Amino acid sequence: MYIHLGGEKIIRSSELVGIFDVSIEKSSKISKQFVMHAQQHKVVERIGEEDPKSIVVTKSIVYYSPISSATLKKRANIFVAYA
């Protein structure tokens, strides 16, 4: 199965590690460090010109997507149960 991340970017669902709202970068020190590490190793790709709404982590690349994390999760058939 494939997941459309926005623009012309499509990934295999088997490559997907996680989908996060972009606000996690501001609210979590660990998330911020993870993204900074990925940027230093040049494995971050921004999709399109729009402001990013989500961060998609794959086995090899971190994407900033203009599509909301909720929409991407639906596309990936990931349903998170909130306790």
N, C-alpha and C positions, 0 to 999 in steps of 0.2 A: 504494500500500500504506500501511497505517496501523500505528502502534505504540502499544500501551497502556502508559502510564508508571506506572499506579497510580491508585487512586481513580477519578475520572471523567475523567481527562485522557488524551486520545488525540491524537497528532500525525501529520502526513503524513511518511512516510519521506523524501520529497524535501526536507523542512525540516531534517532531521537533519544536524548537523555532527560531533558526537562524543558518546561515552558513556564516562564515567570513574568509577572507584571513588571514593567520597567521601574516602578517605584521601589522595588526591592533593593535596587542599587543604592538608594538614598537611605533606606531604613535599616540595612544590615551591613555591618562592617565586613563580615566574611564575604558576602556577595560582592561588595565593592572591590575587595582584594582579589577575588576570583576574576572579575572582569578586567582589572588592571593587569593582572598576570597574563591574561589572554591577549590583551592589547600589546604588551611588551613582546610577546612571541608572535605577533602579527597573525593571529587566528580569529580576528573579529571582523565581521562584514556587516555593513549597514545596508539595508535594502531600501531603495527608493530615496526620495528627497523629503518625504514627510517626517514629522517627529515620530520617533519610535514609541510604540505602546507596549511592546513585549520584548523579552530576551529569550531566545531559543538556543538551548545548549545541545549540541550534537557531539558525537564521539571525536570530531576533529575540528569543528568551527563553532564559534559563538556568533549568532545573528541578532541584530537589532531589527525587529519587524514592525512595520506600520500597522499591523493587524493586532487587535486586542488578544490578550492571553486567553480569555474566555472563548473567543471564536476559534482560535487555534486548537484549544483543547477539544472543542466539539468536532473539529475537522479530524483530529487524531483519535476520536472516540475515547477520550480519557474523561472519566467522570470521577471527580474527587468528592468523597463523602466528608462533610464537615460535622464534627462532633460537637 
